[in-house]
Amino acid sequence: MSRVAFITGGSRGIGRETALAFARAGFDVAISARTLEEGETHAHSLSHADGRPLAGSLAETAAAIRALGREAFAVRMDLLDEQSVHAAAAAVLARFGRVDVLVNNAIYQGSDLNLPFMSLGADTLERVFRGYVMAPVVLTQCLLPAMLAQGGGTVINVTSGAGESDPPVATGKGGWGYAYGAGKAAVSRLSGVLAAEFGDQGIRAYTVNPGVVSTEALRATIGERGVLAMRKGVAPPEVPAAVLCWLGTAPQAPDFQRRTIQAQPFALEQGIVPDWRAPSPVTA
């Protein structure tokens, strides 16, 4: 029986590259996002400054997975809709009968995500709660019984430095806002709880910070100034994707639970992406 990876946010960026990494590693892959077909628009979705939707779709990622010789299953899922999350989990289990690796990568990315503190409203915080707290918890709860029944599984939660440190500058000048930081802080706490409660039953759980990654979504969220303000190297999405796949497959990976893995230095330390070298930090 083939191993199965379920990658949320698989229409573009880190999610897309992670799905392809697992396909190359021999997994059949389920992917979810709101954008099933190229060019779709959705409420609270990111877009370019001229209003164009960001490139990428589940259909395109699924085609790339199949080109690698693996089965792909694309399911539309809206993080803000709990029933949608339940339905996606049920559909994946119905299709494959198992999930060996779950990567909670998708997040709410509305234009209000990095509002200044005094501009935050209850509606924004409610969406952040649904997208960053409820959705990954509900999805993991839906899939965990099947993982336990099959003898184990891996859950990888994608966090951010915004959830573990203060912004370098104010939001609006390239820093992140409270809503995003609070959402990612919640994500950072999930894996440790899973490892503590289910580690003796074969569940492995990891927290991964991709670092600054050159995706369209990053630039649409905080802009070029934000990338510069972080004053760190920028990696292509293939680098954190390779780390996520390594954690889901490498025999030595369980040693790296109960901590936040910084994907870019970790990739170098473990030799995960041998042809990549981190760029020099930005000093401007």
C-alpha atoms as one frame of an Amber mdcrd trajectory, in Angstrom:
protein
   0.000   0.000   0.000   1.342   3.411  -0.972   2.110   5.999   1.648  -0.090
   9.108   1.541   0.783  12.716   2.317  -1.889  15.382   2.767  -0.597  18.906
   2.142  -2.842  21.883   2.863  -2.289  25.082   0.903  -1.097  23.015  -2.046
  -2.046  25.405  -4.835   1.187  27.453  -4.765   4.345  28.336  -2.861   5.652
  26.094  -0.102   2.593  23.861  -0.234   2.958  23.141  -3.929   6.673  22.376
  -3.645   6.072  20.183  -0.586   3.483  18.168  -2.466   5.967  17.612  -5.286
   8.727  16.681  -2.833   6.562  13.976  -1.274   5.554  12.719  -4.730   9.235
  12.379  -5.640   9.710  10.453  -2.380   7.123   7.886  -3.512   3.980   9.174
  -1.797   0.541   9.557  -3.269  -0.518  13.085  -2.417  -3.730  14.801  -1.357
  -3.722  18.585  -1.661  -6.201  21.183  -0.487  -6.768  24.905  -0.970  -9.593
  27.186  -2.058  -8.278  27.682  -5.609  -9.137  24.632  -7.652  -8.605  26.223
 -11.060  -6.202  28.962 -12.174  -7.564  32.494 -11.956 -10.300  31.886  -9.394
 -10.982  34.656  -6.891 -12.235  34.264  -3.346 -13.271  36.465  -0.459 -10.285
  37.597   1.655  -7.771  36.163  -0.817  -4.475  37.827  -1.639  -4.006  39.477
  -5.010  -1.468  41.532  -6.880  -1.571  45.308  -6.577  -3.498  45.498  -9.835
  -6.142  43.073  -8.559  -4.966  39.972 -10.426  -5.212  36.741  -8.402  -1.956
  35.054  -7.483  -0.776  32.349  -9.845  -1.291  28.713  -8.927  -4.089  26.193
  -8.510  -4.779  22.724  -7.153  -5.342  21.502 -10.691  -1.870  22.628 -11.755
  -0.202  21.056  -8.719  -2.140  17.815  -9.200  -1.002  17.626 -12.816   2.619
  18.086 -11.718   2.241  15.289  -9.141   0.822  12.935 -11.761   3.680  13.792
 -14.095   5.959  12.364 -11.397   4.068   9.079 -11.558   2.111   9.416  -8.321
  -1.607   9.636  -7.613  -2.934  13.106  -6.813  -6.213  14.045  -5.164  -7.221
  17.703  -5.084  -9.933  18.775  -2.677 -11.223  22.288  -2.189 -11.013  23.363
   1.468 -11.772  26.704   3.112  -9.983  27.196   6.429 -12.683  29.621   7.580
 -15.434  27.028   7.129 -15.269  24.217   9.696 -17.609  21.998   7.694 -15.310
  22.396   4.702 -12.397  21.144   6.813 -14.375  18.127   8.006 -15.479  17.373
   4.442 -11.927  17.584   3.078 -10.613  15.177   5.707 -13.441  12.733   5.015
 -12.860  12.926   1.257  -9.133  12.202   1.581  -9.740   9.225   3.870 -12.435
   7.921   1.529 -10.050   8.190  -1.430  -6.926   6.687   0.133  -8.035   4.960
   3.349  -5.068   6.406   5.226  -2.867   9.466   5.723   0.739   8.911   6.741
   1.884  12.546   6.783  -0.239  15.649   7.345   1.371  19.023   6.636  -0.664
  21.886   8.083   0.691  24.571   5.778  -2.350  26.588   4.667  -3.166  29.831
   6.488  -5.632  32.670   6.300  -3.951  35.412   4.249  -6.523  38.182   3.949
  -5.445  41.752   3.334  -6.439  42.596   6.922  -3.970  40.101   8.399  -1.300
  42.706   9.165  -3.436  45.663  10.118  -1.964  48.075  12.698  -2.976  47.251
  16.246  -5.537  50.043  16.654  -7.186  49.088  13.362  -7.811  45.469  14.340
 -11.442  44.468  14.586 -13.221  41.450  15.954 -13.961  40.206  12.432 -10.254
  39.969  11.587  -9.408  38.234  14.844 -12.273  35.813  14.311 -10.915  34.868
  10.885  -7.420  34.437  12.313  -8.805  32.186  15.040 -10.634  30.046  12.495
  -7.696  29.869  10.097  -4.785  29.449  12.500  -6.281  27.720  15.537  -9.482
  25.917  14.605  -8.687  24.628  11.106  -5.400  22.821  11.856  -6.810  21.435
  15.113 -10.012  20.184  13.478  -8.175  18.681  10.509  -5.680  16.923  12.764
  -8.480  15.631  14.990 -10.261  14.252  11.929  -7.188  12.373  10.681  -5.608
  11.297  13.971  -7.887   8.277  14.614  -6.918   6.780  11.246  -3.233   7.416
  11.969  -3.526   5.703  15.332  -5.413   2.762  13.831  -2.710   2.234  11.195
   0.025   2.290  13.852   1.341   5.829  13.511   1.689   8.930  11.425   3.371
  12.309  11.198   1.932  15.796  11.647   4.017  18.790  10.569   2.857  22.293
  11.433   4.300  25.227   9.511   4.881  28.238  11.744   6.725  31.544  11.306
   9.211  33.688  13.155   6.282  36.075  13.607   4.828  33.607  16.089   7.995
  33.444  18.172   9.566  36.892  18.026   8.753  40.585  17.795   8.544  42.378
  14.430  11.721  44.224  13.403   9.703  47.309  12.426   6.080  48.398  12.652
   3.422  46.958  10.398   3.065  49.210   7.415   6.833  49.603   7.321   7.541
  45.974   6.591   6.786  44.296   9.922   3.935  41.958  10.774   0.863  42.782
  12.815  -0.559  41.270  15.977  -3.130  39.097  14.204  -0.561  37.220  12.130
   1.882  36.898  15.034  -0.827  35.604  17.365  -2.058  33.115  14.774   1.386
  31.678  14.178   2.106  31.566  17.915  -0.878  29.242  18.244   0.431  27.052
  15.419   3.798  26.796  17.198   2.204  25.152  20.215   0.333  22.348  18.474
   3.099  19.865  17.681   4.460  19.657  21.217   1.031  18.753  22.564   0.586
  16.043  19.933   4.016  14.579  20.680   3.358  14.556  24.417  -0.100  12.991
  24.174   0.359  10.549  21.292   4.092   9.970  20.922   3.893   6.575  22.606
   1.274   5.549  20.045   3.429   6.201  17.005   2.541   9.821  16.284   5.418
  12.130  15.358   4.865  15.885  15.328   7.112  18.733  14.197   7.072  22.523
  14.122   8.879  24.114  11.182   9.670  27.771  10.510  10.424  28.094   6.771
  12.129  31.472   7.229  11.791  34.106   4.548  10.725  32.331   1.367  10.399
  33.894  -2.064   6.728  33.321  -2.776   4.169  35.584  -4.400   2.120  35.407
  -1.217   4.960  36.860   0.882   5.301  39.885  -1.343   1.561  40.384  -1.517
   1.386  40.258   2.295   4.305  42.412   3.487   5.892  43.669   0.278   9.495
  43.967  -0.767  10.242  46.289   2.149   9.159  43.610   4.556  11.518  41.087
   3.019  14.375  43.549   3.381  13.434  44.498   6.937  13.752  40.890   8.082
  17.462  41.131   7.231  17.827  37.430   6.571  18.518  35.343   3.518  15.611
  34.449   1.291  15.204  30.843   0.164  13.162  29.418  -2.698  10.147  27.343
  -1.578  11.922  24.142  -2.613  14.200  24.461   0.449  11.564  24.336   3.219
   9.663  21.790   1.117  12.681  19.493   1.170  12.943  19.875   4.942   9.250
  19.050   5.411   9.642  15.938   3.284  12.802  14.918   5.178  10.918  15.156
   8.478   8.198  12.936   7.074  10.590  10.269   5.800  14.022  10.263   7.465
  14.642   7.635  10.176  16.487  10.182  12.339  13.699  12.778  12.139  12.038
  11.868  15.496  15.073  13.283  17.296  13.982  16.766  16.199  10.574  16.903
  17.856   9.601  19.323  20.656  11.445  22.279  19.158  10.958  24.736  16.341
  13.044  23.697  13.363  14.481  26.639  11.448  14.209  25.203   7.957  16.976
  27.088   6.176  19.873  26.476   8.591  18.494  22.984   9.248  18.661  22.185
   5.534  22.324  23.179   5.522  23.196  21.368   8.750  21.604  18.105   7.607
  22.689  18.346   3.975  19.072  18.096   2.855  19.460  20.377  -0.184  23.091
  19.826  -1.176  23.023  22.155  -4.189  21.668  25.141  -2.231  23.636  27.663
  -0.213  21.979  30.302   1.931  22.434  33.818   0.569  24.253  36.411   2.622
  22.075  38.375   5.063  20.696  41.645   3.770  22.561  44.610   5.244  20.771
  47.493   3.568
